[in-house]
C-alpha cells in the first residue's frame, strides 16, 4: 500500500496533468484557491482545516490529503484539526466519521 506522501504526489501529478490539458481553467481555479486561503481574520491554517472538514463531509480522499498537507504547511495543529473534524461528523454523520478518521490518520502520518 502506498504512503500518504505517495498518494499526495499522485494527486499533484493528476492535477498537473489537468493543468497541462486546460491551463486557462486551472489558472483561474488556482487563483480562486489562493484567494480563498489568504490570511485574514481567519488564518490560512484554519481555512485549510475548514477545507479538510468539508472534504471529510463530502467523502473526498484526495481533497483530505491535499488540504491536510496545506494546513500543515500553514502550521495547523492536531488538536485544532480534531475540533474541526467534529463539525464534519456533526454535518454528515457516519460517513463524516469515517472520513474524519481518515483525515486524522493522514495528519498523523503525512
N, C-alpha and C positions, 0 to 999 in steps of 0.2 A: 504494500500500500504506500502511496506517495505521501510525503510530509506536507504539512500546511504550507511551508515555504515553496515546495514544488508546485502545489496546486495554485498558489498565488502567482507564481511565474507563468503558469499555464493561462490563468485568467488574463494577465497582462499581455501575453502573446496573442491571445484571441482578440483582445481589444485593439492591439496594434494592427492586426490583420484587417479589422473593420475600419480602422483609421486609414489604412492604405487604400481600401476599397472606396471609401467615401469621406475624404478629408474635410470637405465643407461641413457636413453634418457633425462630424466628430469634433471639429474645432469649436463649433457652436456649443456642443454638449460640454466640452471641457471648460469653456468659458463660463457656462451656467454653473457647473460643478464648483469651479474655483470661487465664483462669486458667492455661492451658497455657503461655503465653509469658511469664508473670510472671518477674521477676528471682528468682533463687535461686542455688544452687551452679552451675547452668548459666545463662549470661547470656541475656537476651532475644534478642540478636542471634544467638547460637549456636542457640537454639531455632528461630528463623526460618530459619536456614541448614539446619538438620536438616529442616524442613518443605520447603524447596526441594529437598533431596536426595530426599526421599520423592516429591515431585511429579515430579521427573525420572525416578525409577524407575518411577512409575505412568503416566507419559506425560500429565500434565495441564498443558497450556499455560497456562490461566488461573490455576491454582494457583502455577505458577512465577512469573508476573507479580505476583500478589498478595503472595507471600511474599518475593520479591526486594525489592519496594517496602518492605515492613515491615522486612526485615533492614537495608536501607539507613537507614531511619529510626532504627534502634537502633545504627547505627554500624558495621555489618558491613563488612569489607574484602574486596577481590577475592581476595587470596591465601588467606584462610580459606575463601572460597567454593570455590575450585578444589580445596582439600584435601577438603572435604565432598562435592563432586561426584564425587570419585574413589570414594567409598563407593557412590553411586548406580550408577556404572558397574560396580563390583565385583558389586553385588547384582542387576543386571538386564542386564548385557552390552551388546550392540549398541544396543537401544532406549534404554538408560540413557545411552549415549554420545551419541546423537542429541539427547536431551532435555537432557543436561548442557551440550552445546554451545549449545542454545537459552537455557538459564539464564544462561550466561556472557555471551551476546550481550545479553540483557535487562539484566544488571547493568551492562555497559559502556555501554548506550545509554538507560537509563531515568533 
